[in-house]
Amino acid sequence: MNTIDRRRFLSFIAAGIATPFIVTVTADQAQAGLISPDAPLSKDSARVFSLSVSSGDPTPTGVMLWTRIDPSAYRQGQALIVQVAHDVEFRQLAFESLVEAPHIKPSRDYTVSLDLDGYLEPDIRYYYRFIYNNTVSRTARCRTAPPYGAELEHLKLALLTCQDYTNGYYGVMAQIAADDSIDFVLHLGDFIYETAGDPRFQSLPFEDRKIILPSDGLVALDLDDYRHLYRTYRSDPLLQQAMEQHTFIITRDDHETVNDAYWDYERHTLGAPDHPYTLDPAFGNDPALLNQLMLDSQQAWLEYIPARVEVNADSTDPHRYLKYYRRVQLGNLVDLFMLDGRTYRTGHPCGEGDFFERYLPYGCSNWRSDQQTLLGADQRDWLLNGIIGSSARWKLLGNQTYMGSLGIKLKNGKLPINVDAWDGFDYERNMINNEVALNKIENFVVVTGDLHTYIASHIKKDYDKRSIFDFDNYLGVEFMTPSVTSAGLFDLIGAATPQGEQQLVAQAVTNTAVRTTNPHIRYFNTTQNGYSTIEFSDRHCDWKAYIVDKNINRGDQAIKLTRHYRKYTTFPWLVTQAALVY
C-alpha cells in the first residue's frame, strides 16, 4: 500500500452521491486506527460485502463506485478504504482513499456511492476493491470513458432490461460478465419489480425465487419494501458477476416505482393506476401517500444504483428530489442521452383501465393530443438541444418505451397496441422526429427496453408512408432489447385482457401480424428472453440479439445469436447479417 501522505479522503452528500474533495490524512489519524496498512486482510468478503461491489457512469477521469456494508458486520466509527489499481494485485495503485465512518449509516441502508470523477485517467480498465475492518471485498473491474472528442475506432455496449427476479434466472448476466469485448453495459430500466407475486407480471414458477416483502403484501408500499427488493436482486451471484466485471449506465422505468407510472399534474403526485394506494379504498387514493411512495422508490434507487445524477435531498417534490436523465459522451463516436420517461409524463391518454384503454384503446384518439407529454418540456428541450448540437458520429438515445409506431390494422386505420409507450404521446414523438429531420441529424439510434420483446425497426418521419425509396422519410433506427426474465408481451397484455379476448391479442402480436401492419419493423419476437449488444464504428453499427434460457440457473449455458442487423452510415435501411449459433 502507498505511504500515508498519499492517502486521500472522500466525502459525499446526504443522498449518497459522491462529491469528492481532497483532505490530507495525518499521521495522528492513521495512529487512531482509521488505516491499518500493515494488518493482514481477511478474504471473508461475503460476510462484510454481502452484495459485492459495482461501478457506473463513466467519465474520462472517473467512475461511480458502489458497495454496501452488511449490517451484521457494521462497526460504528469504522472507516472504509477504497483502492483503484492498474493491476489485479494492487501493486500499482492509481487511487486510494478513505470514506469516513459517519457516511456509512443505517439511514442510507449502509450503502456507499463514491464519485471518482477527476481522479483517474481516460479509457482505462482499472481494478478496484473496498476494505472494511481489515476485510477486503472481491476485486472488480471498472472502465473510464474515452476523452471527450477522442477518435475511436470501435465501441461495444451490452443492452439489458426487465429482470424480474421471480420470473427466472440470470444466465444472461454470466454471459455479459464473461465478455471482455464489452466496453460498457446499458441497463434500460426495470432493474427491480415493485411486485412480489402479482399475477399480472409473475407466474412464480421458481420456488427459490419467491420474495416476501417486509410489508407482507404483493406490491412495495414503502422504503423498507423497496430496499428489500434491491437487496434481493443484488444478492444474485450472476448479477454480481456482471456488475463486478463491467461499468453500468443505468436508467429507471416504471417498475422501480409502480407499473405504468406517470405524473398526475392535477393532483401534483404520482400516478399509479394499479397500486393499492390508488385502488384500495382503505388508502383513499391519498396523494400524500403516493408522493411519498415515489420519493421512497427514488431514495432506494439512489442507495443501490451507482449513477451520477442530480439530487436535492431536502426536497419533498419528486420532480426536484432526483433528476436522472443525463448525457454520457464516449469519445467522438457515441453521444449517449439517457432518458427519464416516467417522472414527467402525463397520464394515459385513453384512461387507466387495461383492455380498450391502456392496451388496444379502441375508439380513443386522445393519444394524438398536443397536451400529452412523455418527457416534459425541460427534458425535451435538453434532448433536442443535445442531439442537434452533438458532433459525435452516432447520437444514441437510452430510452425506456418503444418510440416507434406499433399497432394493429383496422378498417379505418391503425390502432395502437400500447399507449403507455410513445404511441400514447404521438404529438411529442412527431415533434422530436421533425426536429431530427429539419436539422438533418445523421446516425440517429434509439435503444429501448420495457416491452419484453426483440424489435429491430426503422424510425420514420411519417409511418403511414410505406415506400422504401422515400429516403427522406428514414430518420434512424431503433433496437429493443428483450427482457432478461420478465414475461413476454402477449403474457403481459393477455393477463390484463378480459376472458374470451385473449385470442384477439394473440393474433395481434404475432411476428407476421405485427410486420404486416408495421412494415418499418424488421424483426419482432416476443416469446423468448435474453439480451443484445450494439457495436459502433465509423462506418456502421451492429445490433446482435441473443437468446438465453431464463429457466437455467448457471453461467455456462449455451446462447443463441438469433438476429444480427447492421446500419450503415451511408444507407437508410437495416441490413440483415448472418446469425450464428454459439
N, C-alpha and C positions, 0 to 999 in steps of 0.2 A: 504494500500500500504506500501511497505517497506520504511525504512528510507533513507534519501538522500545518505548516504555514501555507500549504496549497489547498487546504480544505475550505469549502465554502458553504454557507447556509442558504436555504431557500425558505421563503415564507409565501403564503398564499391566502387569498381572500376567503371569507366565510363559506361561500358556496362550494369550495373545494377545488376551484380552478386556479392554477398557479399564477402568481405574479412575482417572478423571482427578483431578488436583489441580493447583492453580494455583501457578506459580512465576514470579516476575518475571524477565524476561530483561534482563540488564545490558548496558551498553554494551561491556564487556570481551568478553562472549560474542558480541555482534554483530561486534566487530572481529576475533574469532578465526575468522570466516568461516562461522559457522553460519547466518547470514542474510545475504543479499545483495539488499536491497530495490531497488537501482538497476540491477542487472545485467539485460541483455536475456534474455528467456526463450525457450528453444528450444521449438518446437512439434513436435519429433520424439517424440511421446508413445509411439508403439508400441515404440520402442527401449527405453524405460525402463519404461513401464507396459503391458507386452505383454498383460496380462489385463484392462486397463482398471480401472474403479472400480465400487463398488456401495454401496448403503445398505440398512439393515434395522432392524427392531424399533423403531418409532416410540414415543416418549413425548410428552407435551405440551411438554416442554422439550428434546428431543433426538432423535437417531437414532444408530445404529451406522454408521460409515463404514469402508470396506474398500478396500485396494489391495495390490498386490504389486510389488516391485521386481524386474525381470528380473535374474537372476544376472549376465548379461553387462554390465549397467550398474551393478552394485553397487560402491560405493566405501566401504571401511572408514573409519569416522569421519565419514561424511557424514550429516547430519540430513535429516529430511523435513518439509516445511511442508504444512499443511492450511489451506485457506481456505473459508469459507462466506459467501455473499453474497446480498443481496436481488435483485441484477441480474446478468445474464449477463456484463457487462463487468467485474464485481468492483470496482466503484467504491464500492458501499455494503456494506462488509464487516460481517457480523453476528458473525463469529467467525474468529479466526486463531490458529494455534498451531504449535508445533514438536514433532516426535517425535524424541527424542534418538537418536543413532546406535546405541547398544547394543541398542535394541529392534528393530532391523532386522537379522536374523541368519539364518544358514543353518539353525539348529536349528528355526526356525519356517518354513522354506522361503521366507524373505524376505517373508512376508505380514505385514500390519499391520491390526489391527482397533481402532478407536477409539470409545469411548462418549462422546457429547457430551451425555448427559442432564444437564440443569441449566444449559445454556449457550444454548439457543435459545428462541424464542417459539412458542406453540401455534398449530397449524392453519395453518402457512405452508409454501408450497412454495419451498424455497431452491435456489440453485445452489452447487455445491461443486467443488473441484479439489485436486489434490496437486501439489507442486513438489519435485523431487529433482535435485540437482546442476544447478540452473537450467534444468531441463526440466519443462515443465508437462504434466500429464495432460489427457485430454479433459475437457471440462466436463460435469458430470452434474447431475441434479436429485434432491433428497430432499424428504420431507414429514414434518413433525411431526404428532403426533396432536392431536385437539381436546382442550380442557381436560377434566379428569375431571368428569363430570356435566353438561357443557355441552349445551344443547339443540341438536340437529342436525336439519335437515330431510331430509337425504339422505346416504347413504354407499354407495360402489360399490367392490366388491372383485373383482379378477380371480382365478380359480382355476386352478392348474396342478398337474400331477403326471406322473410316469413319462416321463422324457425321455431314453430310451435313445439315446445319440449314434450308435451303429452302425446303428440301425433307421430312420433318416430324418433329415430336415432340419427346422430350427427356424423355419419360416414363421410359426408361432403367435407367436413372440417378437416378430417385426416388427409384427404386428397389435397386440399389447399395448403395444409401445413407442410406437406412433402414436396411441394412445387417451388423450387428455388428460382424459377424463371419469373414468378410473380413479383412485381415491384411494390404494389400496394393493394389493399383489399377495400372495396367499396361495399358497405352494408346499407341497403336502401330502405331499411325500416322493418318494423315488427321484430325487433330483437327479442322482445318478450311478447307474450299474450296476457292480457289482463284477466283472462278467464282460466279457470281450473276445473274443467269438466262440463263446460257449456256445450250441449249437443248441437248448437248451431255451427260450431267450429271443430269440435273434438269428439272423436269416436272412442277414445280411450282404449285402444287395443293392447296397450303395453302396461302390464301391472306395475313394472318397476319405474314407469314414467309418470305416475299419478302425483298430483300436487294437492296438498291440503293447506289452504290459506290460514293465516292466524285468525282471521275473522270467521273461518269455517264456512264461508259462502262459496259460490261459483264464480264470483267476479270481485276484483280488487275494490275495496271500499276505502282504503286509507294508506298512509305512508308505510305502515308495517307490512301490509299486503304486497305493495309494490316492491319493497326491499326484499321480501321473502322470495318473490318471483325472480328478481335479478340474482340473488344468491343461488337459487336452484339452478337456473340456466347456466350461470358461470361455474357451477360445480362440475359440469360435464367435462370429462377428461379430453375428449376430442375437440371441443370448443376451446378449451385451454391451450391445446397444442397449436391450433391455428392462430390464436391471438398471441402466443409466445413467439411464433416464427415470422409474423408479418405485422406491419403497421397498418391499422384500420382507419378508414374515414367513414364515419357513421352518421346517418340522419335518422329522424323519427318518422313513423307513420301513425296510424290510428291506434293500434293495439298497445302501444306504450302507454296509452291513456284509456280509451274505450273504443269499441267498434264504431266505425263511421263517424268519428268525432268531427266537430266543426265549432265555430264560434257563434253563439246566439247574441247577435248585436242588439236586439231589442231588450234583452234582459241583462246584457253585459256579463255573460257567464258561458261556461262550457255547454255545448250542445251534445247530448249523449242519448241518442234515440233508443238504445237497447239496454241502458244501465238501470239497475234498481232505483237509483236516486231519481230517475225520471219516471219510471213505470210503477214502482211500488207505492201505493197510497200512504204507507207508513212514513215515507220520506217526503212526501208532498211536493215533489219536483222543486225542491228548495234551491234557488240559485246560489246561496252561500255554500251549501254542501257541494254543489257541482264545481264551483270556483275553487274550493279547497281541494277537491279531488284532482283537478288539473294541476294545481300547484304541487300536490304530493307526488304526482307522476313525474313532473319536471324535476323535482328535487332528487327523486330516486334515480332518474336518468343521469343527472349531473354526478351523482355519487358513484355510479357504476360504469360510466362510459368516458373514456379519455378523449375529450373533444375541446377544442379551443373555441369557445363561444362567449357571447356577451351575457353577463349576469348582473342583475340588480337585486341583490339579496334582500334588500329592505322593502321591496315592492310586494304588495299582495294582489297585483294585477298580473295575470299570466302573460299578457301581451308585453309587459315591461320586465317581468322577472327573468325571462330567458329569450334570447334571440339566437337561434341556432342555424339559420341559413347563413352560408359563408362561402368564400371563394378560396380555392386551393390551386395555385399556379405551379405547373410542373414543366419547368423549362420553357422553351419556345414551342413545344409540341402540343401540350394539352392545357387548356384553361377550364378548370372544373368548378361548376356552380352547384353547390349542394342546397337543395330547396327545402322549404318548410311548407308542405301542402295541407297542413291541418290547423295551425294556430289561428290563421287569419281568414279562413274560408267562411263564406256564408252557408246557411243551411241548405238542405237538399231542395232542388227546385220543384220537385213534384210531390213532396210530402215525406213523412217519416216511416210510413208503412213499408213493408218489403215488396211483395208482388204488386205490380202495376203502379208503384210509386218510386222507390229507390232502384228497383230492378224491373226492367221492361215497363217503363212508365207510359202505358197506352193512354192516348188522349191528352197528354200533357205537352205543352210547348214552352213552358217557362224555362227550360234548360237553355234556351237561346237568349234569355233576358240579359240586358246590359247591367242589371243590378246584381248579377251573380259574379262573385269573385272567388277564386281559389287561392291566390297568392296575397291579396291585399295590395293596395296602391303602392305602399313603400317598397315592398319586396319586388313587385312587378317592375317598378322604375329601376331599382337596383339591378335586377336581372338584365333588363333591356340595355341600360347604360353599360353594363359589364360586357355583354356579348358584342354590342356594337363597337365598343372601344378596344376590344381584345385584339392583340396582334398575334396570338397563338395560332398554330396551324389548325388545330381542332378545338371547337367550342363544345364542351360536354356538359350536359345537364344531368345531375343526380336527382332524379325525380321519383316520387312515390307511386302515383297512379297513372294509368295508361293515358298518354297525351294525344294519341291518335283517335280516329273515329272508329267505333266498334258498335255495330248494330245488326238488326235483322230486317229483312225486306218485308214491307207491307205494300198493299195496293197503291197507297198514296205516298209512298216514300220509305225512308229507313227509320226504324225505331231504335233508340239507344238501348243497349243491354244494361248499362250500369251508370246512372247519373251521379254516383258517388265519385266517379273518376272525372277526367277532363270533359267528357261528354255532357256533364251537368253544368259546364262553365264555358259553353261554346263561344260566347262573345269575347271573353278574355283570351281564349285559345286563338281565335281569329286575329285578335289584336297583336298577339305575340308573333304569329305566323306572318302577318302583314308587315311587321317591322323587320323580321328576318328577310323577307323578300325585298322590301323597299331599300334596305341598307346593303343588299347583296352579300349577306353573311354566308361565307362558304364553310363547308365541312362542319355542318351543324349536326350534332349527335345527341340523342336523348337515351339514357339508360333508366329503366323503370323496374319496379317490383310490384307488390300488392296483390295482383290478380292470380297468383299461383299457377302461372301459365308461361310457356315458352312462346314468345312472339318476336318475329323479325318483320319490320314493316317500313314503308316509306312515309315520310312526313310530307303532306301536300298542303298547298295553299287553299285549294278547293277540292275536297274529297269526292265531290259529285262529278268532277271531270275525270274520265277514265282513260283518255288517250295516253298511251305510254310514250308518245313522241312529243307531248307538250312539256318540254324540258323546263320551262319557266315555272311550271306548277310543282316541280320537285324541290323541296326546301332542305331535306336532310333525311336521316334515318333514325328509327327508334328500335331499341332492343329491350325486351322484357326478360329478365332472368326468372327462372321458375322458383318455386318455394323449396326451401331445404327439406321441410317435413309437412307443411300445412296442406290441408285438403285442397283438391283441385277446384276449378271454377264451377263445374257442374255440381259438385258436392256442396260448395259454398252457397250458391244461389238456390240449388234444389232443396236445401234444408229449410229455406225461408219461403218455399213455394207451396201453395195450397195443394191438398191431395187431389189427384186427378190431372194436375197441370205439369207434373214433372216431365212427361213425355215431350211436351212443347219445349221446355227448357233444354232437354237432352238433344233434341233435333236442332235447336238454335245454336248450340255451341260445339257442334262437330267441326272438324277441320274443313270439310267440304262446304258446309253451310256458311261458315264464317268467311271463308275466302271468296265465295260466290258473291256475297253481299258487300264484302270489304276487300276489293281487289288490290288495294295498296298493301295488304298483309301478305307476306310471302310464306310465313310459317306460323302455325298455330297448333299448340299441343298442351292440353290442359289435364292430362291423365297421369303424368309422371313428375318425379321430383329430381332435384339436382342443383346445379349452379352453372355459371357461364363465365367466360373471360372475354375481355376486349383488348386487342393489341393495336397500338398506333405506330405508324411510321410516317415518313414524309409523303408517301405516295398513296397509302391506303390504310384502312383499319379493318381488322378481322374480328368477327364475333363467333365464338365457339360455344356451343351448348352441350352440356354433359348430363347424362342420366346417372344418378347414384341411388341405389335401393335404400330407402329410409327404414326398411324392416331389418336391416343387418347392423348390429352394434359392434363393429370392429373397423379398424383402419386400413385393412389390406384387401378390401373387396374390389371387384372389377368395376370399372366405369366405362360408359359408352359415350363417344362423341356422336351425338345424334344429328347435329346440323353445324355447318360452317358457312358463314356468309362473309363476303368481302365487299367493302365500299371503297371504290377508287375516288381520288380527289377530282379526277377529270371525267367521271362517268356518273350519271344520275342514278343508276339502278343498282340494287344489290345483286351481287353475282354469287351463285352457288359454288362452293368448293366441295371437293370430295370429302365425305365423312368416313372416319376410320374407327374400328372397334379396338379398345385397349383392354 
